[in-house]
Amino acid sequence: MSNRPLRFGLVGTGMVADFHAQAIQASDKAQLVAATDLNADALKAFTGKYDCDGEASLETLLKRKDIDVVNVLTPNATHAALGIKAAEAGKHCLVEKPPDMTLEKCDRLIAAFDRSGTTLAVCLNCRFRKALAPVKQALQEGRFGTLLAGDVMMKWYRPTDYYVPDTWRSSREHGAGVTVQQAFHYYDLLLYLMGPVARVWARMDTLGHPGVPVEDTTVALLDYANGARGVMVASTAMYPGSDLRIEINGTRGAAAMVGARLEMFAFEDARPEDGAALEIGADAGPTGAGGAAGFQYFEHQYLIEDLCDAIREGRDPRVTGREARKTLELALAMYASADTGRWIDLPAAS
């Protein structure tokens, strides 16, 4: 493959497409070529804004030889079906999170790319948050000692009209609700940092959006396979919204990330360089607490550039379909627990 930028086509031009387009245009490894959307007016506005071609259908976009990678940015329950079409067309693919809304559909998506030999990545862009790097390294070096707890607090706010414009935003079947639409990124980070969850208990409620038929608040208890415990609180009902907090505690160390910056990074074996970690992400900007578009595109750019490098180097991207499947399995276990009132064991029986 030449050193030219990889050429991207976007499927769906809703809100998240702006972040993908900005990330692609900011990178010298990628080029935005075209987009498609069922809404002709939305497509025209998007292509005018980003100076790219518009295609009337996914089929015509996939026939283009000048597109290397397809980004699937449509409602959550459509991801696998559209991603499979990209694989069958011989395209590489970046699918927005979650990879779909059932494990069966996710498995079909993964299998399609195994057959095609092209590359699948899932947009869990928060894994590229720079403040996570020293935490991950400290975990790998054993500086936390025995892990005791991995917790996430996501007390965000969305007004009721957030749920109104698109009907899928009010449908659990189509991937709405705080558990999968907002919090998915953050219990994914717990899995990335803490390792697998052995069992989960969850409760889901609609506290701040009367009449909206999906949960706006989830509380979950996590038992990790390594013996540690965890708590997740995720909500879009908490006006005016406060920044995400992820905290890791062990017998010999602790770390806390608030938004995109480290607030705590303390160990028994204190090192001179530890103080520098607390400066990471200090100027990162908003991270979504108060509004659906209230975050930056930089983490999308890092993920897209990793995908480009993975394609060129013939390696897996950092966030594969199989990695995202683990997070989807935890999400579905939370729903099963909330529906039954029971603890749910993981991994699920195949």
C-alpha positions in Angstrom: 0.0 0.0 0.0 1.3 3.5 -0.9 1.9 6.2 1.7 -1.2 8.1 0.5 -3.9 8.9 3.1 -6.5 6.2 3.5 -9.8 7.3 2.0 -12.9 7.2 4.1 -16.7 7.1 3.4 -19.2 7.8 6.2 -22.5 6.0 6.5 -24.9 8.3 8.4 -24.5 12.0 8.9 -26.0 12.5 12.3 -24.4 14.3 15.2 -21.5 11.8 15.7 -20.6 12.1 12.1 -19.3 15.6 12.7 -16.7 14.3 15.1 -15.6 11.6 12.6 -15.4 14.1 9.8 -13.4 16.6 11.9 -11.0 13.8 13.1 -10.4 12.6 9.5 -9.8 16.1 8.2 -7.4 16.9 11.0 -5.2 13.9 10.2 -2.6 13.5 7.5 -3.2 9.7 7.5 -6.9 10.0 6.4 -9.0 11.7 3.8 -12.8 12.2 3.8 -14.1 11.3 0.3 -17.8 10.7 0.6 -20.9 10.2 2.8 -24.3 8.7 2.5 -27.6 9.1 4.4 -31.2 8.2 3.9 -32.1 11.8 4.6 -31.2 13.7 1.5 -31.4 17.1 3.1 -29.1 16.0 6.0 -26.7 14.5 3.5 -26.6 17.7 1.4 -25.9 19.9 4.4 -23.1 17.5 5.6 -21.3 17.2 2.3 -21.5 21.0 1.9 -20.0 21.5 5.3 -17.1 19.0 4.8 -16.6 19.4 1.1 -17.0 15.7 0.3 -19.1 13.7 -2.2 -22.7 12.6 -1.4 -23.9 9.1 -2.4 -27.6 8.3 -2.5 -27.2 4.8 -1.1 -24.8 2.6 0.8 -24.6 0.4 -2.3 -23.3 3.2 -4.5 -20.8 4.3 -1.8 -19.5 0.7 -1.4 -18.9 0.4 -5.2 -16.5 3.4 -5.2 -12.9 2.2 -5.7 -11.6 5.4 -4.1 -12.9 4.5 -0.6 -10.7 2.3 1.6 -12.5 2.5 4.9 -16.2 2.8 5.7 -17.4 4.4 9.0 -20.8 3.1 10.1 -22.4 5.9 12.1 -26.1 4.8 12.1 -28.4 3.9 15.0 -26.9 1.2 17.2 -29.1 -1.8 16.1 -28.1 -1.3 12.5 -24.3 -1.5 12.9 -23.7 -5.2 12.2 -25.9 -5.4 9.1 -24.2 -2.4 7.5 -20.7 -3.4 8.6 -21.2 -6.8 7.1 -22.0 -5.2 3.8 -18.8 -3.2 4.0 -16.8 -6.4 4.6 -18.5 -8.1 1.7 -17.5 -5.2 -0.5 -13.8 -5.6 0.6 -13.7 -2.4 2.7 -12.1 -1.9 6.0 -14.6 -0.6 8.6 -14.9 1.5 11.7 -18.2 0.8 13.5 -19.5 3.2 16.1 -20.1 1.7 19.6 -21.7 -0.6 20.4 -21.0 -3.1 17.7 -24.7 -3.9 17.7 -27.4 -4.8 20.3 -27.1 -8.6 20.5 -24.1 -10.9 20.8 -25.4 -12.9 17.8 -25.3 -9.9 15.5 -21.9 -8.9 16.9 -20.6 -12.3 16.2 -21.8 -12.2 12.6 -20.1 -8.9 12.2 -16.8 -10.2 13.5 -17.1 -13.4 11.3 -17.7 -11.3 8.2 -14.4 -9.5 8.6 -12.6 -12.8 9.4 -13.8 -14.0 6.0 -13.0 -10.8 4.1 -9.6 -10.4 5.5 -10.2 -6.6 5.9 -10.0 -4.8 9.2 -12.8 -4.1 11.7 -12.4 -1.5 14.5 -15.0 -0.3 16.9 -15.2 3.4 18.0 -14.3 3.1 21.7 -12.4 6.3 21.4 -12.1 7.0 25.1 -9.5 4.2 25.4 -7.2 6.8 23.7 -7.7 9.3 26.5 -4.1 10.3 27.3 -4.5 10.3 31.1 -5.2 6.5 30.9 -1.6 5.7 29.7 0.2 6.2 33.1 -2.6 4.3 34.9 -2.4 1.4 32.5 1.4 1.3 32.8 1.2 1.4 36.6 -1.3 -1.5 36.5 1.0 -3.5 34.3 3.9 -2.9 36.7 1.9 -3.9 39.7 2.2 -0.6 41.4 -1.4 -0.7 42.8 -0.7 -3.9 44.7 -3.7 -6.1 45.1 -6.6 -4.5 43.2 -9.5 -3.7 45.5 -11.9 -1.5 43.5 -12.6 -0.1 40.1 -15.5 2.4 40.0 -17.1 4.9 37.6 -19.4 7.8 38.3 -21.1 9.4 35.3 -23.6 12.0 36.5 -24.5 13.8 33.3 -27.4 15.8 32.1 -29.5 15.6 28.9 -32.8 17.6 28.5 -35.9 15.7 27.5 -35.7 17.0 23.9 -32.4 15.0 23.5 -34.6 11.9 23.2 -37.2 13.4 20.8 -35.6 14.1 17.3 -34.8 10.5 16.4 -37.2 7.7 17.4 -34.4 5.3 18.1 -33.2 7.4 21.0 -36.3 6.2 22.9 -36.0 2.5 22.1 -34.0 0.1 24.1 -34.2 -2.4 21.2 -32.5 0.1 19.0 -29.8 0.9 21.5 -31.0 3.9 23.5 -30.9 4.4 27.2 -27.9 5.6 29.3 -26.5 2.2 29.9 -25.5 1.6 26.3 -25.7 5.0 24.7 -23.6 7.1 27.1 -22.1 4.8 29.8 -20.8 2.1 27.4 -17.6 4.0 26.9 -16.9 4.1 30.7 -17.5 0.6 31.8 -15.4 -0.3 28.7 -12.6 1.6 30.4 -13.1 -0.4 33.6 -12.7 -3.6 31.6 -9.7 -2.1 29.8 -8.1 -1.2 33.2 -9.4 -3.8 35.6 -9.9 -6.9 33.4 -13.0 -9.0 33.1 -16.1 -8.8 35.2 -17.2 -12.2 36.7 -20.7 -11.1 37.7 -22.9 -8.0 37.8 -26.0 -6.7 39.4 -27.9 -3.7 38.1 -30.9 -1.5 38.6 -32.3 0.9 36.0 -34.7 3.7 36.4 -36.1 6.7 34.6 -35.7 9.5 37.2 -35.5 12.8 35.3 -37.3 12.2 32.0 -40.9 11.3 32.6 -42.5 9.7 29.6 -39.2 8.7 28.0 -39.4 4.8 27.7 -35.7 4.1 28.4 -33.6 4.3 31.5 -31.8 7.5 32.3 -30.1 6.2 35.4 -28.3 2.9 36.1 -26.6 1.7 39.2 -24.5 -1.5 39.0 -22.3 -3.6 41.3 -19.4 -5.3 39.6 -17.4 -8.3 40.9 -14.2 -8.5 38.9 -12.5 -11.8 38.0 -9.4 -10.7 39.9 -11.4 -10.4 43.2 -11.8 -6.6 43.2 -15.2 -4.9 43.5 -16.8 -2.0 41.6 -19.7 0.4 41.5 -21.1 2.1 38.4 -23.5 5.0 38.6 -24.5 6.4 35.2 -27.2 9.0 34.6 -28.4 11.6 32.2 -30.8 13.1 34.7 -28.4 15.0 37.0 -28.6 18.7 36.2 -26.4 20.5 35.3 -24.1 17.5 34.8 -20.7 16.8 36.3 -17.6 15.3 34.8 -17.0 11.6 34.6 -15.0 10.1 37.4 -13.1 6.7 37.2 -11.2 5.6 40.3 -8.9 2.6 40.7 -7.9 1.5 44.2 -5.4 -1.1 45.4 -3.5 -2.0 48.5 -0.5 0.1 47.5 -1.8 2.8 45.1 -4.8 4.7 43.8 -5.6 6.7 40.7 -8.6 8.8 39.7 -9.5 10.4 36.3 -12.0 13.2 36.2 -13.1 14.0 32.7 -9.9 13.7 30.7 -7.4 14.5 33.4 -5.8 12.7 36.3 -6.9 14.1 39.7 -5.1 11.5 41.8 -2.0 9.3 41.0 -0.5 8.1 44.3 1.6 5.0 45.2 3.6 3.7 48.1 6.6 3.5 45.7 6.3 7.2 44.8 8.4 8.2 41.8 9.6 11.7 40.7 7.8 11.4 37.4 4.4 10.7 39.0 3.7 14.4 39.4 3.8 14.9 35.6 0.9 12.4 35.2 -1.3 14.9 37.0 -0.8 17.4 34.2 -2.0 15.1 31.5 -5.4 16.2 30.0 -5.5 19.4 32.0 -6.4 21.3 28.8 -8.5 18.7 27.1 -11.7 20.6 27.1 -15.3 19.3 27.7 -16.1 15.6 27.9 -19.8 15.4 27.4 -21.2 16.0 30.9 -23.6 18.8 30.0 -24.4 18.2 26.4 -24.5 15.6 23.7 -22.0 17.5 21.5 -20.0 18.7 24.4 -16.7 17.0 23.7 -13.7 17.2 21.4 -12.8 15.1 18.3 -9.2 14.4 19.3 -9.8 10.9 20.7 -11.7 10.0 17.5 -8.6 11.2 15.6 -6.2 9.0 17.7 -8.5 6.0 17.1 -8.8 6.6 13.3 -5.0 7.1 13.0 -4.4 3.8 14.9 -6.8 2.1 12.5 -4.9 3.6 9.5 -1.6 2.4 11.0 -3.1 -1.1 11.7 -4.2 -1.4 8.1 -0.8 -0.4 6.7 1.1 -2.6 9.2 -1.1 -5.7 8.8 -1.9 -5.8 12.6 -5.1 -5.6 14.7 -6.3 -2.1 15.7 -6.3 -1.4 19.4 -10.1 -1.7 19.6 -11.1 -4.8 17.7 -14.6 -6.2 17.3 -13.7 -9.0 19.8 -12.7 -6.4 22.4 -15.9 -4.4 21.9 -17.9 -7.7 22.2 -16.7 -8.1 25.8 -18.2 -4.7 26.6 -21.4 -5.4 24.8 -21.7 -8.7 26.8 -21.4 -6.7 30.1 -24.0 -4.2 28.9 -26.5 -7.0 28.0 -25.8 -8.6 31.4 -26.7 -5.4 33.1 -30.0 -5.3 31.3 -30.6 -8.9 32.2 -29.9 -8.2 35.8 -32.2 -5.1 35.9 -35.0 -7.1 34.2 -34.7 -10.1 36.6 -33.4 -8.6 39.8 -30.6 -11.2 39.9 -26.9 -11.3 39.7 -25.7 -12.3 36.2 -22.6 -14.4 35.7 -20.1 -13.7 33.0 -19.1 -14.8 30.5 -22.5 -15.8 29.3 -23.0 -19.5 28.4 -22.5 -20.0 24.7 
